[in-house]
Amino acid sequence: MKHLLIIDTSILAIWLEVPGMENCGPDHDRWDKKRVAQKIQSEIDEKTTTFVLPLASIIETGNHIAHARHSRKERGDALADLMRKSADQQTPWAAFSDQTVLS
């Protein structure tokens, strides 16, 4: 069975290690770099998951990177790499440009 993993801003910022964005979620369901990395790796290993990087997540994460106190270049480069993979539909990424791609 195919799955979609739509990566929101909070998870993307944690995954990219944007300064000041180290975790998210309530205390009983906290997401941090380790948990995000494990989830993403397990989805990659399944080989049935397509990752979607919505435009809103790209814009919002870019804004968080632009306002970070340090590591802007490195985090920006990491975001750009994910954007290229998504635009090129490099496995497991999908371009979020056409609704039919996701059905």
C-alpha positions in Angstrom: 0.0 0.0 0.0 1.3 3.4 -1.0 1.6 6.2 1.6 2.1 9.9 1.5 4.2 11.7 4.0 3.4 15.4 3.9 6.1 17.3 5.7 4.9 20.3 7.6 6.9 23.3 8.7 7.6 22.2 12.2 8.9 18.8 11.3 10.9 20.2 8.4 12.6 22.8 10.6 13.5 20.1 13.1 14.8 17.8 10.4 16.9 20.5 9.0 18.1 21.6 12.5 17.0 25.2 12.1 18.3 27.0 15.2 15.5 27.7 17.7 13.3 25.0 16.1 14.6 22.0 18.0 11.3 20.4 18.9 7.5 20.6 18.5 4.3 19.1 19.9 2.8 18.8 23.4 4.8 17.3 26.2 3.1 13.9 25.9 3.9 13.8 22.1 7.2 15.7 21.7 9.0 15.5 18.3 12.8 16.2 18.3 15.6 15.6 15.7 16.0 12.0 16.8 12.3 11.1 16.5 11.9 13.0 13.2 15.0 11.3 11.7 13.8 7.9 12.8 10.3 8.4 11.3 11.7 9.6 8.0 14.3 6.8 7.8 11.6 4.2 8.6 9.4 5.6 5.8 12.4 5.5 3.4 13.1 1.9 4.3 9.4 1.0 3.7 9.9 2.0 0.0 6.1 2.6 -0.3 6.1 6.2 1.0 6.1 9.3 -1.2 7.3 12.4 0.5 5.6 15.7 -0.2 7.1 19.1 0.5 4.2 21.7 0.3 5.0 25.2 -0.9 3.8 26.6 2.5 6.4 24.5 4.4 9.1 25.6 2.0 8.3 29.3 2.5 7.8 29.1 6.2 10.9 27.1 6.8 12.9 29.5 4.6 11.6 32.3 6.8 12.7 30.6 10.0 16.2 30.0 8.4 16.4 33.6 7.4 15.8 34.7 11.0 18.1 32.1 12.6 21.0 33.5 14.7 23.5 31.2 13.0 23.9 28.4 10.4 21.7 30.2 7.8 23.9 29.2 4.9 24.1 25.5 5.9 20.4 25.3 6.7 19.5 27.1 3.5 21.6 24.8 1.4 19.9 21.8 3.1 16.5 23.2 2.3 17.5 23.9 -1.3 18.7 20.3 -1.6 15.3 19.0 -0.5 13.5 21.4 -2.9 15.6 20.1 -5.8 14.8 16.5 -4.9 11.1 17.4 -4.7 11.1 19.4 -8.0 13.0 16.6 -9.8 10.7 14.0 -8.2 13.8 12.1 -7.0 12.6 9.0 -5.0 11.0 9.1 -2.5 10.0 12.8 -3.2 7.1 14.0 -5.3 6.5 17.4 -6.8 3.4 18.9 -5.3 2.4 20.4 -8.6 -0.5 18.3 -9.7 -3.3 16.7 -7.6 -3.4 13.6 -9.8 0.2 12.8 -8.8 -0.9 12.2 -5.3 -3.9 10.0 -6.0 
